[in-house]
Each structure stands twice: as C-alpha cells, then as structure tokens.
Amino acid sequence: MNSTLQCLSATYPFTSFFLDGSYKRSINVYNPLGTKGNLANAFAELLKALWKEDYTFLSPVTFRKNIITFAQQFSGTDQHDSQEFLSFVLDGLHEDLNRVKHKPPPVEMNPEREHALETLPPEVASEKEWGIYKMRNDSFIVDLFQGQYRNRLECLTCHKELIDEFVKAEVMEKEDAWNCPRCKVPRRASKTLTISRLPPVLLIQLKRFTTQNGVFWDKSETPVIFPVKSLDLTRYVPSRAPTGKEDLDDPRTQVGPFKYDLYGVSNHMGTLSSGHYTAYVKSSKGWMYCEDSRISKAQERDVVSRPAYILFYKRVRA
C-alpha cells in the first residue's frame, strides 16, 4: 500500500485535484458502482495529511478501513499485489468521480459495427469509439490515466480484418480460435494490439508474476532497462495532423510527439510469500527512496533497478 500511495502522491496534477478540493464538485453519489464519495474523501484526507509534513511517518488507518469496507481482499496482514491495489484505487476513484450521472445503455460490438469501423481511417475510428466510451465513463481519472488500444483481428482463412495494426501479431488457434463473422465458424486468426490514445500519466506494469488458476505462481527477476527521461512512444501511435484547435501544451492532446519522463517506481523485492515493496519518487528536491516509515535521498542511477515493478511516467511537451 505504501509504495503505491507514495507514487500516486507524487502525481502532482492528480494530487492537487484532491488537495484543493476540486474533486468535491465531481462526486457522484448516484453511481451504484462507486462508494458515494467515501473513497474519494478518505483519499483526499490522506493526501492532505501527507502533504502537511507534520508527521515523521503516517499510518493510513482511516483510508485502509475505507478500502477494506469495499474490498475485503485487502483485509488482513498478507502481502497483496501493488498493481491490484493501484487498479482498485483508481477504478474506485473513477466511479466516485464519474461525471456521468445517468449512464446510457452500453453500445454492443457486432459484425455490422465492426465492418463500419473498418471503413474509417484509424484515427477517425479511434475518436468515434472514444466518444462512445466517454458517454459512460468521464472522470478526472479518465482524463489523466486512461488511454485506448486498437485491436486488429484477421482471419487466416478468408483474411477478414478488424480495425487496425500493432507491433507483433499473436496467432489464435485451437481452443483460442476466433469465431470469424464471415466464415461463421472458429478459425485460426492473428491478433494484434496497438495504442490509439495515450494518457498524460502513463502507468507501465512489468510482468513480474505469472499466475495459475488466478493464484500467483512464480516471479521473474529479469532486469529491465527503462529510460528515466524521454521515453518516446510516438511511433506506436497513429499520426494525427493538427487541426489548429488543439492546445499543444495540454498533455491530453493526441498530437505527437509522445514523450514521457519517469517520476515514480514501485519496487517488489523478495519472493511471492515473503516480499517487500518500496518506491522511488521524484520530488522538487530530486529522487527519494521510500521504505515503510523511512524516506531517504536517492540518485537517479539507483532508480533503474532489478526490483522495478510498476513505472509511473508523465507526458512532457517539447
């Protein structure tokens, strides 16, 4: 919990939204998927306590009680996956702050709609689908953290294609065969994903753990080299020509370049049964190392380390 909260606290646009009370205007008490603002309020109070700097260390008892009320899996003293906790917090805050008071019925994907999307340029199809998504999901969390993938499926018998490209194809066959809408039967197919929209804050989870039947089974200690500055993802996003209406200084603008600087790392050390989480976060004073109740200065060269598990990047404009 501490590792994740330290990294979220270092996400300054996100943090200031709660510290100045702006979040209160977005609380949606009508959303059955939310906590009627309880989680958002508890998170705001925790951030205020953290940023007051009145404590040598802080135990988030009230915040944890709110978490356990809505997610019993985080009760007890067992170690939990920081990515699972991060997802729960962001999803819960999104539902609490969803600006959509009354959601329209979901728009189902069907062969006719898939075919209509195929006829559109990728960037147009992306904008169309993003608009549909935001009819039901529109919050500060979406603005800051959420992006969009594009899917491409191609039947290897009739070569029927859906949407568009990615970097590397995955072949779907045997029990994973795709039910081709043209052939009307399961077919061997290739599947690819690509990014069609990137968020201002990019969270990257390194696949450290493998699971079997929903249970963590093994951990990979493979060292991963990642850039601290100027992670460039421009080539993975479809090119969009500026219309002249964009604010090119706004990190939400979907016009390249798409470059990111690292500001936080959640680390996992040890084994599945007896692991330990720490964090590196970048502050105005430089890089800091957070471990339980202790915070110490760190060097940039220390940040790219073997225990890295979740990377926190923010978009920077040239």
C-alpha positions in Angstrom: 0.0 0.0 0.0 2.8 2.5 1.0 4.7 2.0 -2.3 1.6 2.7 -4.4 0.4 5.7 -2.3 3.8 7.3 -2.5 3.8 7.1 -6.3 0.3 8.4 -6.5 1.1 11.3 -4.1 4.0 12.3 -6.5 1.5 12.6 -9.4 1.1 16.3 -9.0 -1.9 17.1 -11.3 -3.7 14.2 -9.6 -2.7 15.2 -6.1 -3.6 18.9 -6.5 -7.1 18.0 -7.7 -7.7 16.5 -4.2 -5.7 18.9 -2.1 -7.6 22.0 -3.4 -11.0 20.3 -3.0 -11.7 20.3 -6.8 -12.7 16.7 -6.6 -15.8 17.5 -4.5 -17.5 19.0 -7.5 -17.4 15.7 -9.3 -18.6 13.3 -6.5 -21.3 11.1 -8.0 -23.5 9.8 -5.2 -25.9 8.1 -7.7 -23.3 5.7 -9.2 -24.1 2.2 -7.9 -20.5 1.2 -8.8 -19.0 3.9 -6.6 -18.7 4.4 -2.8 -20.9 7.5 -2.8 -17.7 9.6 -2.3 -16.4 7.8 0.7 -13.2 6.5 -1.0 -12.6 9.9 -2.7 -13.0 11.8 0.6 -10.8 9.3 2.5 -8.1 9.6 -0.2 -8.2 13.4 -0.1 -7.8 13.4 3.7 -4.8 11.1 3.4 -3.1 13.3 0.8 -3.7 16.4 3.0 -2.0 14.6 5.9 0.9 13.5 3.8 1.5 17.0 2.3 1.2 18.8 5.6 4.6 17.3 6.6 3.6 17.4 10.2 4.5 13.7 10.8 7.7 11.7 10.8 5.6 8.9 9.4 1.9 8.3 8.8 -0.3 5.2 9.3 -3.3 5.4 6.9 -5.7 3.7 9.3 -8.9 5.6 8.1 -8.1 5.2 4.5 -7.4 1.4 4.9 -10.7 1.0 6.7 -12.4 2.5 3.7 -10.5 0.2 1.4 -11.4 -2.9 3.4 -15.1 -1.9 3.6 -15.4 -2.0 -0.2 -12.7 -4.6 -1.0 -12.4 -7.4 1.6 -9.5 -8.9 -0.3 -7.2 -6.3 1.2 -8.0 -7.1 4.8 -5.6 -9.0 7.0 -1.8 -8.7 7.0 -1.0 -10.8 4.0 1.1 -9.2 1.2 -1.0 -8.1 -1.8 -0.1 -7.2 -5.3 0.6 -3.5 -5.6 -0.8 -3.4 -9.2 -4.1 -4.9 -8.0 -4.3 -2.3 -5.2 -3.4 0.5 -7.6 -6.2 -0.7 -10.0 -8.7 -0.8 -7.2 -7.9 2.7 -6.0 -8.0 4.3 -9.5 -11.2 2.4 -10.5 -12.9 3.3 -7.2 -11.9 6.9 -7.5 -13.1 6.9 -11.2 -16.5 5.6 -10.2 -16.8 8.1 -7.3 -15.9 11.0 -9.6 -17.7 9.9 -12.8 -19.3 13.0 -14.3 -21.9 10.8 -16.0 -24.9 10.8 -13.6 -27.1 8.6 -15.7 -25.3 6.1 -18.0 -26.9 5.3 -21.4 -27.1 1.6 -22.3 -23.8 0.1 -23.4 -23.2 0.1 -27.2 -22.6 -3.6 -28.1 -20.0 -4.5 -30.7 -21.4 -6.6 -33.5 -20.2 -7.6 -37.0 -22.1 -4.7 -38.6 -20.5 -2.2 -36.3 -17.1 -3.8 -36.8 -17.5 -3.6 -40.5 -18.5 0.1 -40.3 -15.3 0.9 -38.3 -13.2 -0.9 -40.8 -14.2 1.6 -43.5 -12.9 4.5 -41.4 -9.4 5.9 -41.1 -7.8 4.6 -37.9 -7.8 7.9 -36.2 -11.4 8.6 -37.0 -12.5 5.1 -35.8 -10.5 5.8 -32.6 -12.2 9.1 -31.9 -15.6 7.6 -32.6 -15.0 4.7 -30.1 -13.5 7.1 -27.5 -16.6 9.2 -27.7 -18.8 6.2 -27.1 -16.7 5.1 -24.1 -16.9 8.6 -22.5 -20.7 8.5 -22.7 -20.5 6.2 -19.8 -17.0 6.9 -18.3 -16.0 10.5 -17.9 -13.9 11.5 -14.9 -10.6 13.2 -13.9 -9.2 9.7 -13.6 -10.0 9.0 -17.3 -8.6 12.4 -18.3 -5.3 11.7 -16.6 -4.7 8.0 -16.6 -6.6 6.3 -19.3 -5.7 5.6 -23.0 -7.0 3.5 -25.7 -6.0 0.4 -27.6 -6.9 -0.6 -31.2 -7.5 -4.2 -32.0 -6.8 -6.0 -35.2 -8.1 -9.4 -35.9 -7.5 -11.1 -39.3 -9.0 -14.5 -40.2 -6.1 -16.6 -41.7 -8.6 -18.4 -43.9 -10.6 -15.6 -45.5 -8.3 -12.7 -44.4 -11.1 -10.7 -42.9 -9.6 -7.7 -40.9 -11.0 -5.7 -38.0 -9.8 -2.2 -37.0 -6.0 -1.9 -37.4 -2.4 -2.7 -36.6 0.0 -3.2 -33.7 3.6 -4.3 -33.4 3.6 -8.0 -33.2 0.8 -10.5 -34.1 -0.4 -13.2 -31.8 -1.8 -16.3 -33.5 -5.1 -17.6 -32.1 -5.8 -21.2 -32.8 -7.1 -24.5 -31.3 -9.2 -23.7 -28.2 -8.4 -20.0 -28.6 -9.5 -19.8 -32.3 -11.5 -16.8 -33.3 -15.2 -17.1 -34.3 -14.9 -15.3 -37.7 -18.1 -13.3 -38.5 -17.6 -14.0 -42.2 -16.8 -17.8 -42.1 -19.3 -18.3 -39.2 -17.0 -20.9 -37.6 -13.9 -20.8 -35.3 -10.9 -20.0 -37.4 -7.1 -19.7 -36.9 -6.5 -16.0 -36.7 -3.8 -13.4 -36.0 -4.4 -10.8 -33.2 -2.6 -7.6 -32.6 -3.0 -4.6 -30.4 -1.7 -1.1 -30.9 -2.1 2.2 -29.0 -4.5 4.7 -30.4 -4.6 7.2 -27.5 -2.0 7.9 -24.8 -2.8 9.5 -21.4 -1.0 12.3 -19.7 0.1 9.9 -16.9 1.3 6.5 -18.2 1.5 3.5 -15.8 3.5 0.6 -17.0 3.3 -2.7 -15.2 6.3 -5.1 -15.8 5.1 -8.7 -16.0 7.0 -9.9 -12.9 4.5 -12.5 -11.8 2.9 -15.4 -13.5 -0.4 -16.9 -12.3 -2.1 -20.3 -12.4 -5.8 -20.6 -11.8 -5.8 -17.0 -10.5 -3.0 -17.6 -8.0 0.4 -16.1 -8.2 2.8 -18.9 -9.2 6.2 -17.6 -10.0 8.2 -14.4 -10.1 10.6 -13.2 -12.8 13.7 -11.4 -11.7 14.8 -10.4 -15.2 16.4 -7.0 -15.1 14.6 -4.4 -17.3 16.3 -1.3 -18.6 13.9 1.6 -18.9 14.5 5.3 -19.6 14.3 7.9 -16.9 13.8 10.7 -19.4 12.2 10.9 -22.8 10.5 7.6 -23.2 9.4 8.1 -26.8 6.2 6.3 -27.8 5.4 8.4 -30.9 5.9 5.6 -33.4 3.4 3.4 -31.7 0.5 6.0 -32.1 -1.2 6.7 -35.4 -0.2 10.1 -36.8 -2.8 12.9 -36.4 -2.5 16.1 -38.3 -3.1 19.2 -36.1 -6.5 20.8 -36.8 -5.4 24.2 -35.3 -7.9 23.8 -32.4 -5.6 21.8 -30.1 -3.8 23.2 -27.2 -0.4 21.7 -28.0 0.8 22.4 -24.4 -2.1 20.2 -23.0 -0.7 16.7 -22.2 -4.1 15.3 -23.2 -3.7 16.5 -26.8 -3.4 13.5 -29.2 -0.8 15.1 -31.4 2.8 14.0 -31.2 5.4 13.8 -30.0 4.5 11.4 -27.2 7.4 11.6 -24.8 7.4 10.7 -21.1 9.6 11.3 -18.1 9.7 8.9 -15.2 8.6 10.2 -11.8 7.9 7.1 -9.7 8.7 3.4 -9.4 7.0 0.8 -7.3 9.5 -1.9 -6.5 9.0 -5.5 -5.3 11.8 -7.4 -3.6 11.9 -10.9 -2.3 9.6 -13.9 -3.1 5.9 -14.3 -3.6 5.4 -15.4 0.0 7.8 -13.0 1.8 8.2 -10.0 -0.5 8.6 -6.3 0.3 7.5 -3.2 -1.5 9.4 0.1 -1.7 9.2 3.1 -4.0 11.3 5.7 -5.7 9.5 9.1 -6.3 10.8 12.3 -7.8 10.2 15.5 -5.9 11.3 19.1 -6.2 14.4 18.0 -4.2 15.3 15.2 -6.5 14.8 11.4 -6.3 13.7 10.0 -2.9 13.6 6.4 -1.7 10.5 5.4 0.3 10.6 2.3 2.5 8.0 1.8 5.2 8.4 4.7 7.6 11.7 5.9 6.2 12.4 8.3 3.3 15.9 9.0 2.1 17.6 10.7 -0.8 18.4 8.6 -3.9 20.5 9.0 -7.0 18.9 8.8 -10.5 21.2 5.8 -11.3 19.6 3.9 -8.4 16.1 4.1 -9.9 16.6 1.7 -12.8 16.9 -1.4 -10.7 16.1 -5.1 -10.8 13.1 -4.9 -8.3 11.2 -2.4 -10.5 7.6 -3.5 -10.9 5.3 -0.5 -11.8 6.6 2.5 -13.6 5.0 5.9 -13.4 5.6 8.3 -16.3 4.2 11.8 -17.1 4.0 13.2 -20.5 6.3 16.1 -21.4 5.9 18.5 -24.2 8.9 19.6 -26.3 
